[in-house]
Amino acid sequence: MTVPTELRDVLGMRELVAPLGGDKKEAERKALVVLNRFHAILEQAQEAVAANRPSLSTAAKAHYRAELANDDKGRAVRHPRLQTH
């Protein structure tokens, strides 16, 4: 099963692979269990990615703080009497 691009760094692989055995009946029996396990792995990886992603509110607050800091720097005026030569 191909791992979605956004989950490859989390899982460290491009594909999930498992042997199903040489016998067709055995492979058919194991396939559903293996696919369910793969889906569970992908779901856990997606949850890990989502947990590390900042919320919109958190991102907006961080951006606002950065803009305020840039504005403060832009407004800072050096007083000629306070400058050292």
N, C-alpha and C positions, 0 to 999 in steps of 0.2 A: 504494500500500500504506500503510495507517495505521501510524504509528509508535506503539509502546506508550507510555503516559503516562510511565513511569519513565525512558524514553530521550529524551524530547523536549528536555529541557534540554541533554543531551549533543550531540544532533544539530542542535538549533535549528530543528526543523521538526515539523509534525504529520503530514505525509504524504511518502512518497517517490514521485515522479512522473517518468516518462521517456516521451518520444514513441516510438511504435512504428511510425510511418509510416502513410500513407493506405491502402495496399493491404492487404487482409485476409491474404493469404498471407505478405506481408512481416511484418506484425504478429505472426502466429502463429509465424513463424520467430524473431523477436526476443524474444518474450514470455518464453521459458524463460531466456534469457541475462540479461534484465533482472531477472527474479524472483530468479535466483541471486545477482546483484549486490546486490539489495536485502537478501536474507537475510544476505549477508556483511557489509554495512554494519551491520545490526541486531546481528549477532553481535559485531562489533568494539565497538560502543557498549555492549553488555551487559558485555563484558570490561572496558571502561574504568570502568563503574559498579562492578563487583565489585572491581576493583583499588583503588578509592578508599574502599571500605567497610571499616571496621575489623573485624578478626576478633572472635569472641566473647571470646576470651582478652584481647585488647587492650582491648576495651570494658569488661570486668569489672575489669581492673586500674585503668583510669582512674576508674571509678566508686568503687572501693575507696579510691584515693588521695584522691578528693574527700571521701568520707565521713570518712576519717581527719583531713583538714584541718578539716572542720566540727566534728568531735569535739574536736580540739585547741583550737579557738576557744571552744567551749562550756565546756571545763574550765579555761581560763585565768582565774585569779583574781588580781585586783590586790591586792597587799599594801598595807595602809593607810600604812605607813611609807615605801613607795616612790613613792607618788603625789605629784605636784607640785601645788601650789595656785596 
